[in-house]
Amino acid sequence: MQSFGVALHTDKYQINMMYAHWVNGTHNQRVVFEAYFRKLPFGNGYAVSAGLERIVHYIKNLRFEESDLHYLREQEENYDPGFLEELRRFRFQGSLYSVKEGTMVFPNEPLIRVEGRIMEAQLIETALLNYMNYQTLIATKASRIKNVAGDDTLMEFGTRRAQEADAALWGTRAAYLAGFDATSNMLAGKMFGIPTKGTHAHSWVQSFEDEEEAFQRFADALPNQVTLLVDTYDTLKSGVPHAISVGKKLEREGKKLAAVRLDSGDLAYLSTKTREMLDKAGLTDVKIVASNDLDEHTILNLKVQGAKVDSWGVGTQLITAADQPTLGGVYKLVARQDANGVYQPTIKISANPEKVTTPGIKDMYRLIDPDTGKAIADYLCFPEERTIAEGAPVHLFTPGHPYLNKQLTRYRAEALLIPVFVDGELVYELPKLEEIRKYHREQLKQFWPEYLRILNPEHYRLHVSEEVWETKARLMKAYMKK
């Protein structure tokens, strides 16, 4: 199959806008875009930022191949040859700021800020949102599952149900950085250094005349990695007794049965009875693995019911984010340079209040209580505002809810947007996946449990500076008069 570059991983309207800017001579105008989401995925709580590594690789390799230019020549728009020559020389020369992967993030917070020529800032929108939206969604789902699973082992089993190979690979990576322990996906294991785990399918048992023989043959082949799937026929009357028989034989040979896996039925009841049977047989070290369309809600319910499960295999519900198929992140213009080279804030007005943008180039900080180390709130302000950077008292208020305000005098401010590309040069050293995993665990510790719980979590607040709010109010008033 023919290989393709990344430049055309975009929507056609991006190319058409680039062309229109080129025709009008405005393609070098400098602008600023922000990428963010408006609503929390899965209804409440928090989200986990992911996708930056792939965005970095995309931008580093962003150029139009000859085959791309040939394809563009064939389009119905009949682009001017001079425009195609401009694309042949194209390289990303802008700047990109981003929150780190694994960061806890919330609605209307700029996860990524892009500064550059309108031509390049417009081109990267589609791919940037594609990578950010999907991986942030899966990382969030994985973190929620980890929060209810606690110290239990979590395995990602979703490859066959993912929306194609890229989703399986990068979804696995997102799940791992947010707390999963292993994957069944061998290519993801090789690419990202994620531990791999696997047992056997029902077809293994079905390929033999006798279930116990199937178990024994599998144990003979992999004597140090024996996990047996016990629900092909009858879990408690057949599967578990046969697994116990094989486990006892392994014991006599100086080996051991590692685990049994339950993949159907009433997992709370079956896991409890299986634990009783294993313990009665003296196989107290044998673990119980559960799978079968699990997510944070089913795992939480099973734990409440007293399920005796040590390890969870989570597939479809995780890799497809089945209860919310997209994050819904957007990419909006917030500033543009005027004829004097000064950035002017821009706003998008909408009949839907939640879609009105917050104008201007903004920095974002997480305000931390210095005594507890816990997050108080997140805060947006203009770079020229020095209040936060200098540690001066800050007034936290929520527009539309004037009673929700406080004067904060003691805090530690943590800048969340870090430079990744500056004037086209990569200035950020991508951390190893294990480092991102550790960072996410540290992020979770910054938040009180009430913000992390699955049911009715407390609402974590984003505040804006009074100058940011006044700028937004002024522009809304000005544009709504037109």
Backbone torsions as a table, in degrees:
resi	resn	phi	psi	omega
1	MET	NA	140.1	-179.2
2	GLN	-65.2	138.0	176.4
3	SER	-89.2	151.7	-177.0
4	PHE	-127.5	152.1	172.7
5	GLY	-77.4	-173.1	-175.2
6	VAL	-103.9	-10.2	-172.3
7	ALA	-62.5	-34.2	-178.9
8	LEU	-88.9	9.2	170.6
9	HIS	-79.1	70.2	-174.8
10	THR	-155.6	169.8	174.8
11	ASP	-89.5	150.2	-176.4
12	LYS	-62.4	-31.3	-178.7
13	TYR	-66.5	-21.9	173.9
14	GLN	-66.7	-46.3	178.2
15	ILE	-61.5	-42.0	-178.9
16	ASN	-66.7	-37.6	175.7
17	MET	-67.2	-40.6	176.3
18	MET	-58.4	-43.0	-179.3
19	TYR	-64.8	-44.9	180.0
20	ALA	-61.7	-39.8	175.5
21	HIS	-62.8	-42.0	-179.5
22	TRP	-63.2	-43.8	178.9
23	VAL	-61.0	-38.5	-177.8
24	ASN	-87.9	-2.0	178.5
25	GLY	75.0	17.8	-179.1
26	THR	-106.2	9.5	-172.6
27	HIS	-69.0	-16.2	178.8
28	ASN	-99.5	3.8	176.2
29	GLN	-61.3	136.0	-177.4
30	ARG	-91.2	137.5	-175.0
31	VAL	-140.6	171.1	175.9
32	VAL	-133.0	129.8	175.0
33	PHE	-116.5	152.7	171.8
34	GLU	-126.2	140.9	175.5
35	ALA	-109.0	131.8	-178.1
36	TYR	-160.3	172.8	173.2
37	PHE	-121.3	153.4	-173.9
38	ARG	-93.6	-31.5	-176.6
39	LYS	-127.2	144.5	178.0
40	LEU	-65.6	136.8	174.2
41	PRO	-68.2	149.9	177.8
42	PHE	64.4	19.2	168.0
43	GLY	94.7	-30.0	-174.9
44	ASN	-170.3	177.1	173.5
45	GLY	94.2	-104.9	-173.3
46	TYR	-157.9	172.4	172.4
47	ALA	-129.5	163.8	-178.9
48	VAL	-122.5	118.5	-177.7
49	SER	-67.6	135.1	176.6
50	ALA	-154.9	163.2	177.7
51	GLY	109.9	-8.3	-174.0
52	LEU	-62.8	-40.5	-177.3
53	GLU	-59.6	-42.3	-179.8
54	ARG	-70.3	-34.0	175.8
55	ILE	-62.8	-41.4	178.4
56	VAL	-61.4	-47.3	179.6
57	HIS	-62.3	-39.1	178.9
58	TYR	-61.0	-49.6	-176.6
59	ILE	-67.2	-38.2	178.2
60	LYS	-60.4	-32.3	-176.1
61	ASN	-104.4	16.6	-173.9
62	LEU	-81.0	104.4	175.3
63	ARG	-158.0	155.5	-179.9
64	PHE	-91.2	118.9	176.8
65	GLU	-77.0	163.2	178.3
66	GLU	-59.2	-35.7	178.8
67	SER	-67.0	-32.2	176.1
68	ASP	-65.2	-44.9	-179.6
69	LEU	-65.7	-38.3	177.0
70	HIS	-61.8	-42.3	179.6
71	TYR	-64.1	-41.1	-180.0
72	LEU	-66.4	-32.9	177.2
73	ARG	-62.1	-26.4	-176.1
74	GLU	-85.7	-5.9	-175.2
75	GLN	-73.6	154.2	-175.8
76	GLU	-65.5	-19.1	179.9
77	GLU	-69.5	-19.6	179.8
78	ASN	54.6	58.7	-177.9
79	TYR	-58.4	142.1	177.9
80	ASP	-61.3	136.7	178.6
81	PRO	-55.8	-30.6	178.4
82	GLY	-64.4	-34.6	176.9
83	PHE	-66.0	-41.0	179.1
84	LEU	-66.6	-33.2	174.6
85	GLU	-66.2	-37.0	175.5
86	GLU	-60.6	-40.9	179.4
87	LEU	-68.9	-33.3	179.2
88	ARG	-61.1	-33.3	-179.0
89	ARG	-89.8	-2.4	-170.6
90	PHE	-63.6	131.6	167.3
91	ARG	-142.9	149.0	177.2
92	PHE	-71.7	119.8	-179.6
93	GLN	-117.5	11.7	-176.7
94	GLY	-90.1	-167.6	178.5
95	SER	-120.4	145.9	179.9
96	LEU	-135.5	128.7	176.4
97	TYR	-116.1	143.7	-175.6
98	SER	-150.6	154.2	165.6
99	VAL	-73.0	154.2	179.0
100	LYS	-71.1	151.0	172.9
101	GLU	-63.1	140.2	-177.9
102	GLY	93.1	-3.8	-179.8
103	THR	-74.8	139.7	172.2
104	MET	-73.0	126.1	-176.3
105	VAL	-133.7	163.4	-170.7
106	PHE	-140.9	167.7	-175.3
107	PRO	-57.4	145.3	174.9
108	ASN	66.4	15.5	174.4
109	GLU	-95.5	131.1	177.5
110	PRO	-67.3	108.8	177.1
111	LEU	-79.0	-30.3	179.6
112	ILE	-140.8	138.0	173.3
113	ARG	-123.1	129.3	-178.7
114	VAL	-116.6	126.9	177.0
115	GLU	-121.4	129.1	179.9
116	GLY	170.9	-168.2	176.6
117	ARG	-66.8	145.6	-179.5
118	ILE	-55.8	-32.7	-177.3
119	MET	-63.3	-44.9	-177.4
120	GLU	-82.7	-36.1	179.6
121	ALA	-64.8	-34.8	179.6
122	GLN	-73.0	-41.0	-176.5
123	LEU	-59.3	-41.6	-170.8
124	ILE	-81.9	-4.9	-175.7
125	GLU	-54.5	-51.4	-172.2
126	THR	-62.0	-50.9	-178.2
127	ALA	-65.6	-41.8	-179.5
128	LEU	-59.3	-46.0	179.0
129	LEU	-67.8	-37.7	177.9
130	ASN	-56.7	-50.3	-178.1
131	TYR	-70.6	-44.6	-177.8
132	MET	-65.6	-46.5	-175.8
133	ASN	-62.3	-49.6	-174.8
134	TYR	-68.7	-49.6	-174.5
135	GLN	-70.0	-34.8	175.7
136	THR	-64.7	-39.5	178.7
137	LEU	-61.4	-47.9	-177.4
138	ILE	-70.0	-39.9	177.5
139	ALA	-61.4	-39.0	178.3
140	THR	-64.0	-46.2	179.2
141	LYS	-60.5	-44.0	-179.4
142	ALA	-63.8	-40.7	-179.8
143	SER	-65.5	-39.0	178.3
144	ARG	-64.3	-40.9	178.5
145	ILE	-64.9	-42.7	178.7
146	LYS	-60.9	-38.0	-178.7
147	ASN	-62.9	-33.3	178.6
148	VAL	-89.4	-25.1	-179.4
149	ALA	-77.8	-22.3	179.0
150	GLY	64.0	-127.5	-177.2
151	ASP	-87.3	0.9	177.2
152	ASP	-63.9	151.6	177.2
153	THR	-75.7	136.1	179.0
154	LEU	-117.8	128.8	179.8
155	MET	-120.9	133.6	178.4
156	GLU	-87.5	120.3	-174.9
157	PHE	-121.3	25.0	-165.2
158	GLY	-97.0	2.7	-170.1
159	THR	-52.6	-47.2	-174.3
160	ARG	-68.8	-16.2	-179.9
161	ARG	-105.0	-4.5	-178.5
162	ALA	-69.8	157.5	178.1
163	GLN	-81.0	71.0	175.9
164	GLU	89.3	172.7	-169.2
165	ALA	-64.6	-43.6	-179.1
166	ASP	-61.2	-39.8	178.6
167	ALA	-63.0	-40.5	179.2
168	ALA	-63.7	-45.1	-176.3
169	LEU	-68.1	-54.2	-174.6
170	TRP	-77.3	-25.8	172.6
171	GLY	-66.7	-39.6	176.3
172	THR	-61.3	-44.2	178.4
173	ARG	-61.3	-43.8	179.4
174	ALA	-62.0	-39.9	179.1
175	ALA	-65.3	-39.7	-178.0
176	TYR	-67.9	-42.9	-178.4
177	LEU	-65.6	-23.0	-178.4
178	ALA	-96.8	7.0	170.6
179	GLY	130.2	-10.0	176.3
180	PHE	-68.7	156.2	-171.7
181	ASP	-103.2	-24.0	-175.3
182	ALA	-161.0	170.6	178.3
183	THR	-140.1	156.6	172.6
184	SER	-87.9	-10.0	-174.9
185	ASN	-81.5	109.6	-175.7
186	MET	-66.6	-38.9	-179.4
187	LEU	-67.3	-40.0	176.1
188	ALA	-62.6	-38.8	177.0
189	GLY	-60.4	-44.2	-179.4
190	LYS	-68.5	-44.9	-175.8
191	MET	-67.3	-40.8	-169.4
192	PHE	-114.0	-1.4	179.9
193	GLY	73.0	28.8	180.0
194	ILE	-87.3	133.6	176.8
195	PRO	-57.5	141.0	-179.9
196	THR	-111.0	145.0	179.6
197	LYS	-138.7	147.6	176.5
198	GLY	-163.4	152.7	179.0
199	THR	-117.7	-118.2	171.9
200	HIS	-146.4	166.7	-178.3
201	ALA	-96.7	172.1	174.6
202	HIS	-60.9	-31.2	-178.4
203	SER	-61.3	-29.2	177.1
204	TRP	-62.2	-46.5	179.4
205	VAL	-65.9	-42.0	-178.5
206	GLN	-66.3	-21.8	-177.1
207	SER	-79.1	-2.7	176.7
208	PHE	-117.8	156.6	178.5
209	GLU	-68.6	-30.8	-172.4
210	ASP	-127.6	135.9	-178.6
211	GLU	-64.0	-43.2	-179.1
212	GLU	-64.6	-36.6	176.4
213	GLU	-63.1	-42.1	178.9
214	ALA	-59.6	-44.4	179.0
215	PHE	-62.4	-43.8	-177.3
216	GLN	-65.2	-42.0	179.5
217	ARG	-63.4	-39.5	178.4
218	PHE	-65.4	-42.0	178.7
219	ALA	-65.0	-36.2	177.5
220	ASP	-63.4	-36.8	-177.2
221	ALA	-76.0	-37.7	-175.9
222	LEU	-130.6	68.0	-171.8
223	PRO	-65.3	-19.3	-178.7
224	ASN	-103.2	2.4	-177.8
225	GLN	-137.3	49.1	-170.7
226	VAL	-92.2	106.9	168.3
227	THR	-123.5	126.0	-172.2
228	LEU	-112.0	130.9	177.4
229	LEU	-84.1	116.6	-164.7
230	VAL	-107.4	12.1	-174.8
231	ASP	-114.3	21.1	-178.9
232	THR	-63.3	-39.5	-178.3
233	TYR	-116.8	-69.9	179.0
234	ASP	-144.6	112.9	-170.8
235	THR	-56.6	-53.2	-172.1
236	LEU	-86.9	-29.9	-178.3
237	LYS	-88.5	-23.5	-174.6
238	SER	-126.1	-59.8	-171.9
239	GLY	-59.1	-54.4	-177.8
240	VAL	-66.4	-45.2	177.0
241	PRO	-57.3	-41.7	178.8
242	HIS	-67.0	-37.9	177.0
243	ALA	-64.3	-39.4	177.6
244	ILE	-62.6	-42.5	179.0
245	SER	-59.4	-45.4	178.5
246	VAL	-67.6	-39.2	179.4
247	GLY	-62.1	-40.5	178.4
248	LYS	-65.5	-39.4	178.4
249	LYS	-64.7	-41.8	177.6
250	LEU	-60.7	-40.1	177.6
251	GLU	-58.0	-45.0	-179.0
252	ARG	-63.8	-24.1	179.9
253	GLU	-93.3	5.4	180.0
254	GLY	80.8	16.6	178.6
255	LYS	-117.1	-171.8	-179.0
256	LYS	-153.4	151.7	170.3
257	LEU	-80.1	124.3	-176.0
258	ALA	-79.0	-45.7	-173.7
259	ALA	-164.2	163.4	167.2
260	VAL	-119.3	151.1	-177.8
261	ARG	-119.3	133.3	175.4
262	LEU	-106.2	128.4	-173.6
263	ASP	-126.9	8.0	179.8
264	SER	-163.5	169.8	176.5
265	GLY	83.0	-167.4	179.8
266	ASP	-78.6	95.6	-172.7
267	LEU	-64.6	-32.6	178.0
268	ALA	-64.7	-50.7	-179.2
269	TYR	-66.9	-48.5	-176.6
270	LEU	-63.8	-39.1	-179.6
271	SER	-67.4	-37.7	178.6
272	THR	-64.7	-47.5	179.3
273	LYS	-66.2	-38.3	178.7
274	THR	-63.8	-41.2	178.2
275	ARG	-62.0	-42.1	178.4
276	GLU	-61.2	-44.8	-178.1
277	MET	-66.3	-42.3	179.2
278	LEU	-64.6	-45.2	-179.2
279	ASP	-64.4	-41.9	179.4
280	LYS	-61.7	-32.1	178.8
281	ALA	-82.9	-0.1	-179.1
282	GLY	84.4	7.5	-179.1
283	LEU	-96.3	57.9	-174.3
284	THR	-71.1	-19.7	-179.4
285	ASP	-88.6	-8.1	-179.6
286	VAL	-72.5	128.0	-177.6
287	LYS	-86.9	161.1	175.3
288	ILE	-115.9	124.0	178.8
289	VAL	-106.4	136.6	177.3
290	ALA	-121.8	141.6	172.9
291	SER	-140.0	-173.9	178.5
292	ASN	108.7	77.9	173.7
293	ASP	51.8	50.5	-179.0
294	LEU	-88.2	150.2	167.9
295	ASP	-149.1	-170.2	-176.0
296	GLU	-63.5	-32.4	-177.5
297	HIS	-73.2	-45.2	179.4
298	THR	-67.7	-39.2	178.6
299	ILE	-64.5	-43.4	177.6
300	LEU	-59.9	-44.9	180.0
301	ASN	-64.5	-40.6	179.5
302	LEU	-64.7	-37.7	178.3
303	LYS	-67.1	-40.4	177.3
304	VAL	-60.5	-34.8	-179.8
305	GLN	-80.7	-0.3	176.7
306	GLY	83.8	24.2	179.5
307	ALA	-58.0	139.7	-179.5
308	LYS	-100.5	68.7	-177.3
309	VAL	-114.7	133.3	-179.5
310	ASP	-100.2	-25.2	-173.5
311	SER	-146.3	140.9	-175.4
312	TRP	-120.1	129.4	173.4
313	GLY	-101.4	112.4	-173.7
314	VAL	-113.6	125.9	-175.0
315	GLY	-122.4	-95.6	-171.0
316	THR	-52.5	-49.5	-173.9
317	GLN	-63.5	-27.8	178.9
318	LEU	-84.1	-57.4	-168.6
319	ILE	-69.0	-24.4	176.9
320	THR	-101.6	-3.0	-172.9
321	ALA	44.6	59.2	-164.9
322	ALA	-57.3	-33.1	-178.1
323	ASP	-86.3	-5.3	170.8
324	GLN	-156.0	101.7	-170.1
325	PRO	-73.8	-9.8	178.6
326	THR	-150.3	152.4	177.5
327	LEU	-77.2	-35.5	-179.2
328	GLY	82.1	24.7	178.4
329	GLY	-65.1	149.3	-178.5
330	VAL	-126.9	166.8	-175.3
331	TYR	-135.7	109.5	-170.4
332	LYS	-125.4	142.2	176.2
333	LEU	-71.8	125.6	-177.9
334	VAL	-118.3	-13.3	179.2
335	ALA	-160.5	152.2	174.4
336	ARG	-144.9	149.8	179.7
337	GLN	-77.8	140.6	174.8
338	ASP	-91.2	-173.6	-176.7
339	ALA	-63.1	-20.9	180.0
340	ASN	-94.3	5.0	178.9
341	GLY	80.7	14.4	-179.9
342	VAL	-99.6	131.8	178.7
343	TYR	-73.0	128.2	176.7
344	GLN	-110.5	134.3	179.7
345	PRO	-66.5	144.8	176.8
346	THR	-124.2	155.3	-177.4
347	ILE	-136.5	149.1	171.6
348	LYS	-111.5	122.0	178.6
349	ILE	-94.1	145.1	179.8
350	SER	-145.8	151.9	173.4
351	ALA	-68.4	-19.4	174.3
352	ASN	-94.7	111.8	-175.2
353	PRO	-53.2	-36.6	-178.0
354	GLU	-67.7	-14.0	-179.2
355	LYS	-95.7	-2.8	175.1
356	VAL	-71.7	126.8	-175.0
357	THR	-81.2	161.5	175.4
358	THR	-100.8	110.8	-169.4
359	PRO	-75.3	160.8	172.1
360	GLY	94.7	157.8	175.3
361	ILE	-75.2	123.6	-172.8
362	LYS	-126.9	144.1	168.2
363	ASP	-97.8	155.7	-179.5
364	MET	-128.9	135.0	-179.2
365	TYR	-127.5	148.7	168.4
366	ARG	-103.9	124.0	-178.1
367	LEU	-93.7	122.6	-172.7
368	ILE	-113.2	135.5	173.5
369	ASP	-70.0	119.1	-175.9
370	PRO	-67.3	-19.8	-179.1
371	ASP	-84.4	-43.3	-176.3
372	THR	-98.9	-18.9	-175.0
373	GLY	75.1	10.2	-177.7
374	LYS	-95.7	148.2	178.8
375	ALA	-69.3	137.4	177.6
376	ILE	-97.6	-48.5	-178.4
377	ALA	-171.4	166.0	170.5
378	ASP	-104.0	155.9	-168.2
379	TYR	-144.0	129.9	176.4
380	LEU	-108.0	135.6	176.6
381	CYS	-151.8	165.9	175.9
382	PHE	-76.6	147.6	-178.4
383	PRO	-56.3	-31.1	-177.6
384	GLU	-76.4	-13.1	175.0
385	GLU	-76.9	123.4	-173.3
386	ARG	-101.7	1.2	-174.5
387	THR	-53.8	-54.9	-176.5
388	ILE	-67.8	-47.3	-177.5
389	ALA	-59.0	-31.4	-177.6
390	GLU	-94.5	-1.0	177.3
391	GLY	74.4	19.1	-179.8
392	ALA	-74.8	159.2	176.7
393	PRO	-54.7	142.7	-176.6
394	VAL	-131.3	141.4	179.3
395	HIS	-94.7	117.3	177.8
396	LEU	-97.3	119.7	177.4
397	PHE	-139.2	157.9	-179.7
398	THR	-115.9	111.1	179.4
399	PRO	-55.8	136.5	-178.9
400	GLY	88.9	-17.0	177.9
401	HIS	-133.7	71.6	-172.5
402	PRO	-60.7	-21.1	179.2
403	TYR	-75.6	-14.4	178.4
404	LEU	-92.6	82.0	-178.9
405	ASN	-149.8	155.9	177.4
406	LYS	-159.3	155.3	176.0
407	GLN	-99.8	119.7	-176.6
408	LEU	-104.1	122.4	-176.9
409	THR	-112.4	-29.8	-179.9
410	ARG	-119.6	117.3	-179.3
411	TYR	-164.0	162.0	170.1
412	ARG	-115.8	127.6	-177.0
413	ALA	-98.8	125.7	178.9
414	GLU	-112.6	114.3	179.0
415	ALA	-67.7	128.9	-175.7
416	LEU	-97.3	-28.3	179.1
417	LEU	-92.1	117.5	-177.7
418	ILE	-113.5	148.8	178.4
419	PRO	-70.0	131.4	177.6
420	VAL	-111.8	-52.0	170.4
421	PHE	-118.1	137.4	173.9
422	VAL	-128.7	118.2	-178.3
423	ASP	50.9	42.4	175.5
424	GLY	86.1	-8.2	-178.6
425	GLU	-100.6	134.5	176.9
426	LEU	-73.8	119.6	-177.6
427	VAL	-114.8	1.3	-176.2
428	TYR	-111.6	127.7	176.9
429	GLU	-86.6	115.3	-177.7
430	LEU	-61.8	127.2	179.8
431	PRO	-74.7	158.2	173.9
432	LYS	-68.8	156.2	-177.3
433	LEU	-59.9	-37.3	178.4
434	GLU	-64.6	-33.8	177.6
435	GLU	-68.0	-38.6	177.9
436	ILE	-65.0	-42.0	177.2
437	ARG	-56.7	-47.0	179.5
438	LYS	-64.3	-41.5	179.5
439	TYR	-61.5	-41.0	179.2
440	HIS	-64.3	-39.8	177.1
441	ARG	-60.9	-39.4	178.0
442	GLU	-66.8	-36.9	176.9
443	GLN	-60.3	-44.6	180.0
444	LEU	-59.1	-36.0	-179.1
445	LYS	-68.4	-18.6	179.6
446	GLN	-75.3	-10.4	-174.0
447	PHE	-114.7	138.5	176.2
448	TRP	-64.0	150.7	-176.8
449	PRO	-55.2	-30.1	-176.8
450	GLU	-65.6	-21.7	176.4
451	TYR	-82.6	-17.3	-172.3
452	LEU	-102.1	-15.9	-173.7
453	ARG	-65.7	152.6	-177.4
454	ILE	-74.9	-40.6	-177.4
455	LEU	-95.3	122.4	175.4
456	ASN	49.3	56.9	178.6
457	PRO	-69.3	155.0	175.6
458	GLU	-67.1	147.8	-178.0
459	HIS	-84.8	119.5	177.9
460	TYR	-87.6	136.7	-168.5
461	ARG	-104.8	142.3	168.8
462	LEU	-105.6	124.6	177.6
463	HIS	-110.0	152.5	175.3
464	VAL	-118.8	152.9	177.8
465	SER	-67.6	158.1	179.3
466	GLU	-62.5	-32.6	179.1
467	GLU	-68.3	-39.7	176.6
468	VAL	-62.7	-45.8	-179.0
469	TRP	-65.0	-41.0	180.0
470	GLU	-65.3	-36.6	177.4
471	THR	-64.9	-42.7	178.7
472	LYS	-63.6	-45.8	-179.6
473	ALA	-62.7	-39.9	-179.6
474	ARG	-64.8	-43.9	-178.9
475	LEU	-70.9	-36.5	175.8
476	MET	-59.5	-46.3	-179.2
477	LYS	-62.3	-42.9	-177.1
478	ALA	-66.2	-45.0	-174.9
479	TYR	-78.1	-28.3	-180.0
480	MET	-75.5	-12.0	175.2
481	LYS	-81.1	-20.1	-172.7
482	LYS	-79.7	NA	NA
